[in-house]
Amino acid sequence: GQGIGTALLAQAMAAHSPLRLWVFQRNAPALRFYAARGFRLVGQTDGSRNEEREPDALLEWVRQP
């Protein structure tokens, strides 16, 4: 809530495009955070292949010209 995540993500977005990241599907605050910054859902899994066995979502952001 102090803007640190936003600042760090802004640096990553300035340096790289596209960006892809995984978020647990049940992590609604993180999903909202990334959606508000232009990330879109590009894939989902049932969690059977991650260590936590937790369904996850693949998000992607692409810089617009």
All heavy atoms as TSV, in Angstrom:
chain	resi	resn	atom	element	x	y	z
A	1	GLY	N	N	0.792	-1.196	0.000
A	1	GLY	CA	C	0.000	0.000	0.000
A	1	GLY	C	C	0.841	1.270	0.000
A	1	GLY	O	O	0.304	2.353	0.169
A	2	GLN	N	N	2.142	1.147	-0.193
A	2	GLN	CA	C	3.012	2.325	-0.208
A	2	GLN	C	C	3.551	2.644	-1.595
A	2	GLN	O	O	4.387	3.519	-1.756
A	2	GLN	CB	C	4.171	2.113	0.759
A	2	GLN	CG	C	3.730	1.960	2.190
A	2	GLN	CD	C	4.899	1.691	3.132
A	2	GLN	OE1	O	6.037	1.541	2.707
A	2	GLN	NE2	N	4.602	1.618	4.406
A	3	GLY	N	N	3.102	1.907	-2.607
A	3	GLY	CA	C	3.524	2.177	-3.969
A	3	GLY	C	C	4.797	1.483	-4.400
A	3	GLY	O	O	5.275	1.698	-5.516
A	4	ILE	N	N	5.346	0.643	-3.548
A	4	ILE	CA	C	6.606	-0.022	-3.877
A	4	ILE	C	C	6.414	-1.008	-5.025
A	4	ILE	O	O	7.212	-1.036	-5.968
A	4	ILE	CB	C	7.196	-0.717	-2.636
A	4	ILE	CG1	C	7.562	0.330	-1.588
A	4	ILE	CG2	C	8.406	-1.574	-3.008
A	4	ILE	CD1	C	7.902	-0.230	-0.233
A	5	GLY	N	N	5.357	-1.800	-4.971
A	5	GLY	CA	C	5.086	-2.751	-6.052
A	5	GLY	C	C	4.859	-2.046	-7.372
A	5	GLY	O	O	5.354	-2.474	-8.421
A	6	THR	N	N	4.113	-0.969	-7.342
A	6	THR	CA	C	3.859	-0.192	-8.557
A	6	THR	C	C	5.156	0.368	-9.123
A	6	THR	O	O	5.390	0.326	-10.334
A	6	THR	CB	C	2.867	0.950	-8.257
A	6	THR	OG1	O	1.627	0.373	-7.825
A	6	THR	CG2	C	2.619	1.812	-9.472
A	7	ALA	N	N	6.015	0.883	-8.256
A	7	ALA	CA	C	7.294	1.445	-8.711
A	7	ALA	C	C	8.193	0.371	-9.318
A	7	ALA	O	O	8.806	0.590	-10.365
A	7	ALA	CB	C	7.998	2.141	-7.555
A	8	LEU	N	N	8.273	-0.767	-8.675
A	8	LEU	CA	C	9.101	-1.853	-9.205
A	8	LEU	C	C	8.558	-2.359	-10.530
A	8	LEU	O	O	9.319	-2.603	-11.480
A	8	LEU	CB	C	9.182	-2.995	-8.194
A	8	LEU	CG	C	9.988	-2.702	-6.936
A	8	LEU	CD1	C	9.804	-3.821	-5.923
A	8	LEU	CD2	C	11.452	-2.508	-7.274
A	9	LEU	N	N	7.249	-2.528	-10.614
A	9	LEU	CA	C	6.651	-2.994	-11.864
A	9	LEU	C	C	6.865	-1.970	-12.974
A	9	LEU	O	O	7.148	-2.340	-14.120
A	9	LEU	CB	C	5.165	-3.287	-11.671
A	9	LEU	CG	C	4.450	-3.859	-12.880
A	9	LEU	CD1	C	5.077	-5.187	-13.321
A	9	LEU	CD2	C	2.970	-4.043	-12.582
A	10	ALA	N	N	6.761	-0.691	-12.664
A	10	ALA	CA	C	6.985	0.355	-13.667
A	10	ALA	C	C	8.396	0.268	-14.238
A	10	ALA	O	O	8.596	0.459	-15.445
A	10	ALA	CB	C	6.732	1.737	-13.063
A	11	GLN	N	N	9.380	-0.024	-13.400
A	11	GLN	CA	C	10.757	-0.181	-13.884
A	11	GLN	C	C	10.859	-1.375	-14.827
A	11	GLN	O	O	11.506	-1.296	-15.874
A	11	GLN	CB	C	11.722	-0.340	-12.721
A	11	GLN	CG	C	11.969	0.934	-11.977
A	11	GLN	CD	C	13.055	0.783	-10.928
A	11	GLN	OE1	O	13.474	-0.315	-10.570
A	11	GLN	NE2	N	13.522	1.910	-10.423
A	12	ALA	N	N	10.228	-2.484	-14.459
A	12	ALA	CA	C	10.253	-3.673	-15.322
A	12	ALA	C	C	9.555	-3.387	-16.649
A	12	ALA	O	O	10.037	-3.783	-17.716
A	12	ALA	CB	C	9.607	-4.853	-14.613
A	13	MET	N	N	8.441	-2.669	-16.590
A	13	MET	CA	C	7.687	-2.358	-17.804
A	13	MET	C	C	8.461	-1.396	-18.702
A	13	MET	O	O	8.355	-1.473	-19.926
A	13	MET	CB	C	6.313	-1.787	-17.431
A	13	MET	CG	C	5.413	-2.811	-16.775
A	13	MET	SD	S	3.945	-2.103	-16.001
A	13	MET	CE	C	2.862	-1.923	-17.409
A	14	ALA	N	N	9.233	-0.502	-18.119
A	14	ALA	CA	C	10.037	0.428	-18.910
A	14	ALA	C	C	11.182	-0.284	-19.621
A	14	ALA	O	O	11.603	0.121	-20.700
A	14	ALA	CB	C	10.584	1.534	-18.015
A	15	ALA	N	N	11.659	-1.356	-19.017
A	15	ALA	CA	C	12.828	-2.051	-19.554
A	15	ALA	C	C	12.487	-3.228	-20.464
A	15	ALA	O	O	13.314	-3.616	-21.290
A	15	ALA	CB	C	13.704	-2.546	-18.399
A	16	HIS	N	N	11.291	-3.800	-20.319
A	16	HIS	CA	C	10.979	-5.035	-21.034
A	16	HIS	C	C	9.552	-5.039	-21.560
A	16	HIS	O	O	8.638	-4.580	-20.898
A	16	HIS	CB	C	11.132	-6.249	-20.106
A	16	HIS	CG	C	12.479	-6.355	-19.490
A	16	HIS	ND1	N	13.572	-6.844	-20.169
A	16	HIS	CD2	C	12.919	-6.026	-18.261
A	16	HIS	CE1	C	14.620	-6.812	-19.371
A	16	HIS	NE2	N	14.249	-6.311	-18.207
A	17	SER	N	N	9.381	-5.585	-22.724
A	17	SER	CA	C	8.071	-5.857	-23.288
A	17	SER	C	C	8.241	-6.988	-24.288
A	17	SER	O	O	9.143	-6.930	-25.118
A	17	SER	CB	C	7.492	-4.628	-23.984
A	17	SER	OG	O	6.238	-4.924	-24.553
A	18	PRO	N	N	7.470	-8.012	-24.217
A	18	PRO	CA	C	6.386	-8.226	-23.268
A	18	PRO	C	C	6.888	-8.711	-21.912
A	18	PRO	O	O	8.026	-9.144	-21.781
A	18	PRO	CB	C	5.549	-9.320	-23.926
A	18	PRO	CG	C	6.544	-10.109	-24.722
A	18	PRO	CD	C	7.570	-9.101	-25.193
A	19	LEU	N	N	6.002	-8.610	-20.917
A	19	LEU	CA	C	6.244	-9.182	-19.589
A	19	LEU	C	C	5.203	-10.267	-19.361
A	19	LEU	O	O	4.030	-10.064	-19.652
A	19	LEU	CB	C	6.084	-8.133	-18.492
A	19	LEU	CG	C	7.152	-7.075	-18.348
A	19	LEU	CD1	C	6.758	-6.097	-17.250
A	19	LEU	CD2	C	8.486	-7.701	-18.012
A	20	ARG	N	N	5.642	-11.392	-18.846
A	20	ARG	CA	C	4.724	-12.477	-18.474
A	20	ARG	C	C	5.010	-12.866	-17.038
A	20	ARG	O	O	6.163	-12.893	-16.617
A	20	ARG	CB	C	4.921	-13.691	-19.375
A	20	ARG	CG	C	4.341	-13.502	-20.746
A	20	ARG	CD	C	4.479	-14.755	-21.563
A	20	ARG	NE	N	3.392	-14.791	-22.514
A	20	ARG	CZ	C	2.950	-15.867	-23.110
A	20	ARG	NH1	N	3.512	-17.038	-22.856
A	20	ARG	NH2	N	1.949	-15.813	-23.948
A	21	LEU	N	N	3.941	-13.177	-16.306
A	21	LEU	CA	C	4.101	-13.613	-14.923
A	21	LEU	C	C	2.951	-14.523	-14.524
A	21	LEU	O	O	1.892	-14.512	-15.132
A	21	LEU	CB	C	4.208	-12.414	-13.979
A	21	LEU	CG	C	3.106	-11.352	-14.057
A	21	LEU	CD1	C	1.945	-11.707	-13.144
A	21	LEU	CD2	C	3.679	-10.010	-13.689
A	22	TRP	N	N	3.225	-15.325	-13.499
A	22	TRP	CA	C	2.231	-16.252	-12.961
A	22	TRP	C	C	1.686	-15.711	-11.652
A	22	TRP	O	O	2.435	-15.169	-10.838
A	22	TRP	CB	C	2.856	-17.623	-12.698
A	22	TRP	CG	C	3.215	-18.362	-13.935
A	22	TRP	CD1	C	4.446	-18.423	-14.522
A	22	TRP	CD2	C	2.351	-19.147	-14.746
A	22	TRP	NE1	N	4.393	-19.201	-15.643
A	22	TRP	CE2	C	3.110	-19.667	-15.811
A	22	TRP	CE3	C	0.994	-19.475	-14.676
A	22	TRP	CZ2	C	2.574	-20.492	-16.785
A	22	TRP	CZ3	C	0.464	-20.293	-15.655
A	22	TRP	CH2	C	1.236	-20.792	-16.690
A	23	VAL	N	N	0.381	-15.873	-11.457
A	23	VAL	CA	C	-0.313	-15.473	-10.232
A	23	VAL	C	C	-1.279	-16.591	-9.870
A	23	VAL	O	O	-1.920	-17.166	-10.757
A	23	VAL	CB	C	-1.105	-14.163	-10.448
A	23	VAL	CG1	C	-1.890	-13.778	-9.214
A	23	VAL	CG2	C	-0.201	-13.031	-10.870
A	24	PHE	N	N	-1.380	-16.903	-8.584
A	24	PHE	CA	C	-2.385	-17.883	-8.183
A	24	PHE	C	C	-3.773	-17.334	-8.479
A	24	PHE	O	O	-4.071	-16.174	-8.206
A	24	PHE	CB	C	-2.265	-18.232	-6.701
A	24	PHE	CG	C	-1.009	-18.983	-6.369
A	24	PHE	CD1	C	-0.160	-18.537	-5.387
A	24	PHE	CD2	C	-0.668	-20.141	-7.051
A	24	PHE	CE1	C	0.997	-19.233	-5.070
A	24	PHE	CE2	C	0.489	-20.832	-6.764
A	24	PHE	CZ	C	1.322	-20.376	-5.773
A	25	GLN	N	N	-4.641	-18.179	-9.023
A	25	GLN	CA	C	-5.981	-17.749	-9.411
A	25	GLN	C	C	-6.777	-17.204	-8.225
A	25	GLN	O	O	-7.606	-16.310	-8.389
A	25	GLN	CB	C	-6.746	-18.904	-10.060
A	25	GLN	CG	C	-6.212	-19.296	-11.408
A	25	GLN	CD	C	-6.972	-20.453	-12.018
A	25	GLN	OE1	O	-8.136	-20.687	-11.704
A	25	GLN	NE2	N	-6.314	-21.203	-12.895
A	26	ARG	N	N	-6.525	-17.693	-7.036
A	26	ARG	CA	C	-7.283	-17.225	-5.869
A	26	ARG	C	C	-6.746	-15.919	-5.289
A	26	ARG	O	O	-7.329	-15.362	-4.364
A	26	ARG	CB	C	-7.324	-18.299	-4.787
A	26	ARG	CG	C	-6.001	-18.578	-4.139
A	26	ARG	CD	C	-6.139	-19.699	-3.126
A	26	ARG	NE	N	-4.849	-20.033	-2.562
A	26	ARG	CZ	C	-4.594	-20.034	-1.279
A	26	ARG	NH1	N	-5.534	-19.752	-0.408
A	26	ARG	NH2	N	-3.393	-20.363	-0.852
A	27	ASN	N	N	-5.652	-15.397	-5.844
A	27	ASN	CA	C	-5.058	-14.153	-5.349
A	27	ASN	C	C	-5.720	-12.956	-6.050
A	27	ASN	O	O	-5.126	-12.281	-6.896
A	27	ASN	CB	C	-3.542	-14.169	-5.571
A	27	ASN	CG	C	-2.843	-13.037	-4.855
A	27	ASN	OD1	O	-3.469	-12.079	-4.428
A	27	ASN	ND2	N	-1.532	-13.148	-4.752
A	28	ALA	N	N	-6.952	-12.693	-5.657
A	28	ALA	CA	C	-7.733	-11.628	-6.296
A	28	ALA	C	C	-7.054	-10.258	-6.217
A	28	ALA	O	O	-7.077	-9.517	-7.216
A	28	ALA	CB	C	-9.135	-11.576	-5.702
A	29	PRO	N	N	-6.449	-9.870	-5.091
A	29	PRO	CA	C	-5.781	-8.560	-5.073
A	29	PRO	C	C	-4.663	-8.448	-6.118
A	29	PRO	O	O	-4.525	-7.418	-6.780
A	29	PRO	CB	C	-5.230	-8.454	-3.649
A	29	PRO	CG	C	-6.119	-9.325	-2.835
A	29	PRO	CD	C	-6.459	-10.480	-3.753
A	30	ALA	N	N	-3.877	-9.501	-6.288
A	30	ALA	CA	C	-2.803	-9.461	-7.295
A	30	ALA	C	C	-3.385	-9.410	-8.701
A	30	ALA	O	O	-2.885	-8.658	-9.552
A	30	ALA	CB	C	-1.890	-10.671	-7.148
A	31	LEU	N	N	-4.427	-10.167	-8.951
A	31	LEU	CA	C	-5.061	-10.147	-10.271
A	31	LEU	C	C	-5.596	-8.747	-10.591
A	31	LEU	O	O	-5.417	-8.250	-11.707
A	31	LEU	CB	C	-6.180	-11.182	-10.353
A	31	LEU	CG	C	-5.713	-12.637	-10.344
A	31	LEU	CD1	C	-6.894	-13.575	-10.123
A	31	LEU	CD2	C	-4.984	-12.982	-11.632
A	32	ARG	N	N	-6.204	-8.092	-9.628
A	32	ARG	CA	C	-6.691	-6.724	-9.825
A	32	ARG	C	C	-5.531	-5.752	-10.045
A	32	ARG	O	O	-5.596	-4.870	-10.909
A	32	ARG	CB	C	-7.537	-6.270	-8.636
A	32	ARG	CG	C	-8.915	-6.880	-8.589
A	32	ARG	CD	C	-9.813	-6.196	-7.564
A	32	ARG	NE	N	-9.261	-6.244	-6.215
A	32	ARG	CZ	C	-9.465	-7.227	-5.338
A	32	ARG	NH1	N	-10.224	-8.256	-5.673
A	32	ARG	NH2	N	-8.930	-7.168	-4.136
A	33	PHE	N	N	-4.464	-5.909	-9.258
A	33	PHE	CA	C	-3.282	-5.052	-9.379
A	33	PHE	C	C	-2.733	-5.103	-10.805
A	33	PHE	O	O	-2.503	-4.061	-11.436
A	33	PHE	CB	C	-2.219	-5.510	-8.379
A	33	PHE	CG	C	-0.898	-4.801	-8.491
A	33	PHE	CD1	C	-0.689	-3.588	-7.856
A	33	PHE	CD2	C	0.150	-5.353	-9.215
A	33	PHE	CE1	C	0.536	-2.925	-7.945
A	33	PHE	CE2	C	1.376	-4.709	-9.311
A	33	PHE	CZ	C	1.569	-3.490	-8.673
A	34	TYR	N	N	-2.511	-6.301	-11.320
A	34	TYR	CA	C	-1.938	-6.432	-12.656
A	34	TYR	C	C	-2.917	-6.018	-13.745
A	34	TYR	O	O	-2.529	-5.375	-14.720
A	34	TYR	CB	C	-1.416	-7.853	-12.877
A	34	TYR	CG	C	-0.204	-8.141	-12.031
A	34	TYR	CD1	C	-0.237	-9.113	-11.025
A	34	TYR	CD2	C	0.974	-7.430	-12.192
A	34	TYR	CE1	C	0.871	-9.367	-10.234
A	34	TYR	CE2	C	2.087	-7.667	-11.402
A	34	TYR	CZ	C	2.027	-8.639	-10.423
A	34	TYR	OH	O	3.126	-8.878	-9.641
A	35	ALA	N	N	-4.191	-6.341	-13.596
A	35	ALA	CA	C	-5.199	-5.940	-14.592
A	35	ALA	C	C	-5.269	-4.418	-14.696
A	35	ALA	O	O	-5.379	-3.873	-15.798
A	35	ALA	CB	C	-6.557	-6.524	-14.233
A	36	ALA	N	N	-5.175	-3.731	-13.573
A	36	ALA	CA	C	-5.222	-2.271	-13.571
A	36	ALA	C	C	-4.025	-1.659	-14.288
A	36	ALA	O	O	-4.076	-0.494	-14.697
A	36	ALA	CB	C	-5.287	-1.748	-12.138
A	37	ARG	N	N	-2.985	-2.431	-14.465
A	37	ARG	CA	C	-1.776	-1.952	-15.129
A	37	ARG	C	C	-1.629	-2.514	-16.540
A	37	ARG	O	O	-0.570	-2.434	-17.143
A	37	ARG	CB	C	-0.559	-2.270	-14.259
A	37	ARG	CG	C	-0.518	-1.338	-13.058
A	37	ARG	CD	C	0.088	-1.937	-11.832
A	37	ARG	NE	N	0.000	-0.991	-10.709
A	37	ARG	CZ	C	-1.067	-0.878	-9.920
A	37	ARG	NH1	N	-2.115	-1.668	-10.095
A	37	ARG	NH2	N	-1.094	0.011	-8.940
A	38	GLY	N	N	-2.711	-3.067	-17.063
A	38	GLY	CA	C	-2.743	-3.479	-18.463
A	38	GLY	C	C	-2.400	-4.920	-18.752
A	38	GLY	O	O	-2.305	-5.307	-19.916
A	39	PHE	N	N	-2.199	-5.740	-17.732
A	39	PHE	CA	C	-1.935	-7.162	-17.966
A	39	PHE	C	C	-3.232	-7.859	-18.354
A	39	PHE	O	O	-4.313	-7.487	-17.891
A	39	PHE	CB	C	-1.356	-7.820	-16.701
A	39	PHE	CG	C	0.098	-7.538	-16.483
A	39	PHE	CD1	C	0.513	-6.315	-15.987
A	39	PHE	CD2	C	1.064	-8.488	-16.782
A	39	PHE	CE1	C	1.859	-6.039	-15.771
A	39	PHE	CE2	C	2.414	-8.229	-16.571
A	39	PHE	CZ	C	2.805	-6.994	-16.070
A	40	ARG	N	N	-3.108	-8.863	-19.209
A	40	ARG	CA	C	-4.283	-9.642	-19.599
A	40	ARG	C	C	-4.007	-11.116	-19.377
A	40	ARG	O	O	-2.858	-11.565	-19.432
A	40	ARG	CB	C	-4.674	-9.369	-21.043
A	40	ARG	CG	C	-3.646	-9.788	-22.054
A	40	ARG	CD	C	-4.087	-9.427	-23.483
A	40	ARG	NE	N	-3.088	-9.882	-24.422
A	40	ARG	CZ	C	-3.059	-11.081	-24.988
A	40	ARG	NH1	N	-4.011	-11.950	-24.733
A	40	ARG	NH2	N	-2.098	-11.417	-25.823
A	41	LEU	N	N	-5.059	-11.854	-19.160
A	41	LEU	CA	C	-4.964	-13.292	-18.941
A	41	LEU	C	C	-4.662	-13.988	-20.266
A	41	LEU	O	O	-5.358	-13.772	-21.257
A	41	LEU	CB	C	-6.283	-13.812	-18.373
A	41	LEU	CG	C	-6.367	-15.307	-18.101
A	41	LEU	CD1	C	-5.431	-15.702	-16.966
A	41	LEU	CD2	C	-7.800	-15.696	-17.770
A	42	VAL	N	N	-3.606	-14.811	-20.282
A	42	VAL	CA	C	-3.265	-15.550	-21.499
A	42	VAL	C	C	-3.240	-17.060	-21.276
A	42	VAL	O	O	-3.057	-17.815	-22.227
A	42	VAL	CB	C	-1.923	-15.078	-22.122
A	42	VAL	CG1	C	-2.043	-13.647	-22.615
A	42	VAL	CG2	C	-0.771	-15.227	-21.154
A	43	GLY	N	N	-3.417	-17.490	-20.036
A	43	GLY	CA	C	-3.447	-18.928	-19.773
A	43	GLY	C	C	-3.772	-19.216	-18.322
A	43	GLY	O	O	-3.648	-18.348	-17.461
A	44	GLN	N	N	-4.229	-20.448	-18.082
A	44	GLN	CA	C	-4.531	-20.909	-16.736
A	44	GLN	C	C	-4.134	-22.367	-16.615
A	44	GLN	O	O	-4.136	-23.091	-17.608
A	44	GLN	CB	C	-6.027	-20.787	-16.422
A	44	GLN	CG	C	-6.521	-19.365	-16.352
A	44	GLN	CD	C	-7.988	-19.293	-16.011
A	44	GLN	OE1	O	-8.801	-19.989	-16.596
A	44	GLN	NE2	N	-8.324	-18.447	-15.052
A	45	THR	N	N	-3.812	-22.788	-15.391
A	45	THR	CA	C	-3.533	-24.197	-15.155
A	45	THR	C	C	-4.332	-24.652	-13.940
A	45	THR	O	O	-4.863	-23.837	-13.174
A	45	THR	CB	C	-2.035	-24.466	-14.865
A	45	THR	OG1	O	-1.732	-24.048	-13.539
A	45	THR	CG2	C	-1.129	-23.771	-15.867
A	46	ASP	N	N	-4.381	-25.956	-13.762
A	46	ASP	CA	C	-5.064	-26.518	-12.595
A	46	ASP	C	C	-4.126	-26.652	-11.398
A	46	ASP	O	O	-4.527	-27.112	-10.340
A	46	ASP	CB	C	-5.679	-27.870	-12.929
A	46	ASP	CG	C	-4.647	-28.924	-13.320
A	46	ASP	OD1	O	-3.429	-28.637	-13.281
A	46	ASP	OD2	O	-5.067	-30.034	-13.677
A	47	GLY	N	N	-2.881	-26.251	-11.571
A	47	GLY	CA	C	-1.914	-26.283	-10.486
A	47	GLY	C	C	-1.173	-27.592	-10.336
A	47	GLY	O	O	-0.294	-27.718	-9.488
A	48	SER	N	N	-1.480	-28.571	-11.150
A	48	SER	CA	C	-0.860	-29.887	-11.003
A	48	SER	C	C	0.640	-29.875	-11.287
A	48	SER	O	O	1.343	-30.799	-10.879
A	48	SER	CB	C	-1.557	-30.908	-11.908
A	48	SER	OG	O	-1.413	-30.564	-13.271
A	49	ARG	N	N	1.137	-28.825	-11.933
A	49	ARG	CA	C	2.559	-28.791	-12.281
A	49	ARG	C	C	3.361	-27.785	-11.465
A	49	ARG	O	O	4.545	-27.598	-11.719
A	49	ARG	CB	C	2.708	-28.493	-13.770
A	49	ARG	CG	C	2.096	-29.606	-14.627
A	49	ARG	CD	C	2.290	-29.380	-16.086
A	49	ARG	NE	N	3.719	-29.351	-16.395
A	49	ARG	CZ	C	4.219	-28.919	-17.521
A	49	ARG	NH1	N	3.436	-28.466	-18.458
A	49	ARG	NH2	N	5.524	-28.926	-17.716
A	50	ASN	N	N	2.731	-27.122	-10.487
A	50	ASN	CA	C	3.522	-26.219	-9.645
A	50	ASN	C	C	3.698	-26.823	-8.257
A	50	ASN	O	O	2.970	-27.720	-7.856
A	50	ASN	CB	C	2.949	-24.791	-9.617
A	50	ASN	CG	C	1.601	-24.683	-8.946
A	50	ASN	OD1	O	1.328	-25.299	-7.920
A	50	ASN	ND2	N	0.727	-23.873	-9.533
A	51	GLU	N	N	4.680	-26.335	-7.560
A	51	GLU	CA	C	5.055	-26.887	-6.252
A	51	GLU	C	C	3.927	-26.817	-5.231
A	51	GLU	O	O	3.758	-27.716	-4.409
A	51	GLU	CB	C	6.268	-26.110	-5.735
A	51	GLU	CG	C	6.843	-26.625	-4.453
A	51	GLU	CD	C	8.096	-25.865	-4.049
A	51	GLU	OE1	O	8.891	-25.479	-4.931
A	51	GLU	OE2	O	8.264	-25.663	-2.839
A	52	GLU	N	N	3.120	-25.771	-5.314
A	52	GLU	CA	C	2.062	-25.569	-4.338
A	52	GLU	C	C	0.780	-26.323	-4.671
A	52	GLU	O	O	-0.139	-26.366	-3.881
A	52	GLU	CB	C	1.746	-24.067	-4.211
A	52	GLU	CG	C	2.896	-23.250	-3.685
A	52	GLU	CD	C	3.892	-22.839	-4.766
A	52	GLU	OE1	O	3.737	-23.220	-5.946
A	52	GLU	OE2	O	4.864	-22.141	-4.427
A	53	ARG	N	N	0.701	-26.854	-5.892
A	53	ARG	CA	C	-0.508	-27.545	-6.371
A	53	ARG	C	C	-1.716	-26.614	-6.317
A	53	ARG	O	O	-2.826	-26.991	-5.974
A	53	ARG	CB	C	-0.788	-28.824	-5.574
A	53	ARG	CG	C	0.331	-29.826	-5.621
A	53	ARG	CD	C	0.413	-30.436	-7.014
A	53	ARG	NE	N	1.411	-31.495	-7.050
A	53	ARG	CZ	C	2.491	-31.450	-7.804
A	53	ARG	NH1	N	2.712	-30.424	-8.571
A	53	ARG	NH2	N	3.343	-32.439	-7.818
A	54	GLU	N	N	-1.458	-25.368	-6.692
A	54	GLU	CA	C	-2.476	-24.319	-6.633
A	54	GLU	C	C	-2.773	-23.834	-8.049
A	54	GLU	O	O	-1.849	-23.492	-8.795
A	54	GLU	CB	C	-1.933	-23.165	-5.785
A	54	GLU	CG	C	-2.885	-22.047	-5.534
A	54	GLU	CD	C	-3.971	-22.408	-4.544
A	54	GLU	OE1	O	-3.693	-23.166	-3.600
A	54	GLU	OE2	O	-5.095	-21.925	-4.725
A	55	PRO	N	N	-4.049	-23.795	-8.476
A	55	PRO	CA	C	-4.364	-23.271	-9.806
A	55	PRO	C	C	-3.781	-21.868	-9.988
A	55	PRO	O	O	-3.863	-21.026	-9.091
A	55	PRO	CB	C	-5.896	-23.237	-9.819
A	55	PRO	CG	C	-6.295	-24.300	-8.842
A	55	PRO	CD	C	-5.246	-24.240	-7.759
A	56	ASP	N	N	-3.180	-21.653	-11.146
A	56	ASP	CA	C	-2.570	-20.356	-11.389
A	56	ASP	C	C	-2.983	-19.789	-12.732
A	56	ASP	O	O	-3.602	-20.464	-13.553
A	56	ASP	CB	C	-1.051	-20.402	-11.239
A	56	ASP	CG	C	-0.373	-21.518	-12.001
A	56	ASP	OD1	O	-1.006	-22.130	-12.880
A	56	ASP	OD2	O	0.801	-21.781	-11.731
A	57	ALA	N	N	-2.647	-18.517	-12.912
A	57	ALA	CA	C	-2.993	-17.782	-14.122
A	57	ALA	C	C	-1.736	-17.148	-14.687
A	57	ALA	O	O	-0.924	-16.598	-13.946
A	57	ALA	CB	C	-4.025	-16.705	-13.804
A	58	LEU	N	N	-1.589	-17.230	-15.997
A	58	LEU	CA	C	-0.481	-16.586	-16.693
A	58	LEU	C	C	-0.989	-15.257	-17.244
A	58	LEU	O	O	-1.972	-15.215	-17.994
A	58	LEU	CB	C	0.038	-17.467	-17.830
A	58	LEU	CG	C	1.172	-16.904	-18.677
A	58	LEU	CD1	C	2.410	-16.620	-17.828
A	58	LEU	CD2	C	1.507	-17.858	-19.810
A	59	LEU	N	N	-0.315	-14.179	-16.851
A	59	LEU	CA	C	-0.691	-12.838	-17.297
A	59	LEU	C	C	0.410	-12.287	-18.189
A	59	LEU	O	O	1.579	-12.604	-18.031
A	59	LEU	CB	C	-0.875	-11.909	-16.093
A	59	LEU	CG	C	-1.862	-12.357	-15.023
A	59	LEU	CD1	C	-1.887	-11.349	-13.888
A	59	LEU	CD2	C	-3.241	-12.586	-15.592
A	60	GLU	N	N	0.003	-11.419	-19.128
A	60	GLU	CA	C	0.972	-10.821	-20.047
A	60	GLU	C	C	0.654	-9.337	-20.240
A	60	GLU	O	O	-0.513	-8.944	-20.311
A	60	GLU	CB	C	0.912	-11.518	-21.400
A	60	GLU	CG	C	1.895	-10.956	-22.411
A	60	GLU	CD	C	1.818	-11.668	-23.737
A	60	GLU	OE1	O	0.741	-11.612	-24.378
A	60	GLU	OE2	O	2.823	-12.279	-24.131
A	61	TRP	N	N	1.716	-8.567	-20.332
A	61	TRP	CA	C	1.620	-7.138	-20.667
A	61	TRP	C	C	2.515	-6.891	-21.870
A	61	TRP	O	O	3.656	-7.374	-21.924
A	61	TRP	CB	C	2.086	-6.287	-19.491
A	61	TRP	CG	C	2.192	-4.833	-19.839
A	61	TRP	CD1	C	1.189	-3.919	-19.876
A	61	TRP	CD2	C	3.374	-4.139	-20.224
A	61	TRP	NE1	N	1.678	-2.690	-20.254
A	61	TRP	CE2	C	3.024	-2.808	-20.461
A	61	TRP	CE3	C	4.711	-4.523	-20.380
A	61	TRP	CZ2	C	3.954	-1.854	-20.866
A	61	TRP	CZ3	C	5.632	-3.574	-20.782
A	61	TRP	CH2	C	5.246	-2.249	-21.013
A	62	VAL	N	N	2.008	-6.124	-22.841
A	62	VAL	CA	C	2.765	-5.756	-24.034
A	62	VAL	C	C	2.688	-4.244	-24.181
A	62	VAL	O	O	1.594	-3.663	-24.142
A	62	VAL	CB	C	2.218	-6.459	-25.291
A	62	VAL	CG1	C	2.981	-6.026	-26.530
A	62	VAL	CG2	C	2.234	-7.963	-25.124
A	63	ARG	N	N	3.845	-3.615	-24.347
A	63	ARG	CA	C	3.896	-2.156	-24.540
A	63	ARG	C	C	3.147	-1.792	-25.818
A	63	ARG	O	O	3.348	-2.385	-26.873
A	63	ARG	CB	C	5.348	-1.697	-24.627
A	63	ARG	CG	C	5.494	-0.191	-24.758
A	63	ARG	CD	C	6.957	0.265	-24.807
A	63	ARG	NE	N	7.621	-0.047	-23.551
A	63	ARG	CZ	C	8.634	-0.930	-23.439
A	63	ARG	NH1	N	9.087	-1.564	-24.489
A	63	ARG	NH2	N	9.189	-1.157	-22.261
A	64	GLN	N	N	2.312	-0.784	-25.715
A	64	GLN	CA	C	1.576	-0.280	-26.881
A	64	GLN	C	C	2.392	0.820	-27.552
A	64	GLN	O	O	2.999	1.642	-26.871
A	64	GLN	CB	C	0.216	0.264	-26.457
A	64	GLN	CG	C	-0.676	-0.771	-25.808
A	64	GLN	CD	C	-0.961	-1.949	-26.713
A	64	GLN	OE1	O	-1.333	-1.775	-27.882
A	64	GLN	NE2	N	-0.789	-3.160	-26.198
A	65	PRO	N	N	2.398	0.822	-28.888
A	65	PRO	CA	C	3.180	1.843	-29.614
A	65	PRO	C	C	2.632	3.249	-29.414
A	65	PRO	O	O	1.561	3.485	-29.037
A	65	PRO	CB	C	3.078	1.427	-31.061
A	65	PRO	CG	C	1.991	0.435	-31.159
A	65	PRO	CD	C	1.719	-0.061	-29.785
